[in-house]
Amino acid sequence: MEPVSIQNKFGSYTLSITTANNIITYKRKLILNKGSYSKEDYEKFRNFYLSVKKHDNSKIVFNSKT
């Protein structure tokens, strides 16, 4: 899976999954910025949240080598 990075005025989100020596490393970081936003920004915030949710719900598939 390719690393994910989303940044906008609402916050930032990064996700990466790496493997090395039979070890899987899952790194996730979500920062929500404080603030008051107009009702016109609601849809942009909702899209940011839905994008974070989509990546958080992604699956990892394990395949046996034997």
HUSULRA-V893397 format. One record per backbone hydrogen bond with DSSP energy under -0.5 kcal/mol. NH is the residue of the N-H (numbers start at 1). CO is the residue of the C=O. Records with the same first field share a line. If there is no record, write none. Layout:
NH: CO, CO
This chain:
4: 15
6: 13
8: 11
11: 8
12: 31
13: 6
14: 29
15: 4
16: 27
18: 25
20: 23
23: 20
25: 18, 23
26: 24
27: 16, 25
29: 14
31: 12
33: 10, 31
41: 38
42: 39
45: 41
46: 42
47: 43
48: 44
49: 45
50: 46
51: 47
52: 48
53: 49
54: 50
55: 51
56: 52
57: 53
58: 55
62: 60
